[in-house]
Amino acid sequence: MVRITLVQGDITAEHADAIVNAANSSLLGGGGVDGAIHRRGGPEILDACRALRASRYGKGLATGLAVATTAGRLPAEWVIHTVGPVWSRDEDRSAQLASCYRESLRVAAELGARTVAFPAISTGIFGWPVDDGARIAVETVRASAAAPVEEVRFVLFDEKAYAVFEAALA
């Protein structure tokens, strides 16, 4: 069974085999976690994303899917980019959010990653309520993680998100 741990801090400083990026569909950087990963990881990540756009993902990466690139200058081997859904009061998009975690873990396993660091996908600028996002993240990781992934680390930016994920794990 996979070990799930929580860390309060900056995901770009995490030493893990793979760091998951809450990307936008363009794969070309943005704000929040996406912007931080691109800035700290350096131009190698953007170059790899541009190559993906020039080949398989000409229209961008669809919501719920995941794809890997180099981690550039980050303390990781790979960045796994996944596009979370924008939260909607009128439409249940929880399956898309769960897919982000499931697909990222599938890609991590294909790469041979043993440690994977996740942000709280879609809970920032995409407006997903943190308590529901934490529930979906924890349930999906518990149901989906498989060898060789040994540890999933949720790297949470602030005390509030940490406390909510801690409650979801309990």
Secondary structure, DSSP 8 states (H G I E B T S, - for coil): --EEEEEES-GGG--EEEEEEEE-TT-S--SHHHHHHHHHH-HHHHHHHHHHHHTTTTT---TT-EEEEE-TTSSEEEEEEEE-----SSS--HHHHHHHHHHHHHHHHHHT-SEEEE--TTSSTT---HHHHHHHHHHHHHHH--TT--EEEEEESSHHHHHHHHHHH-
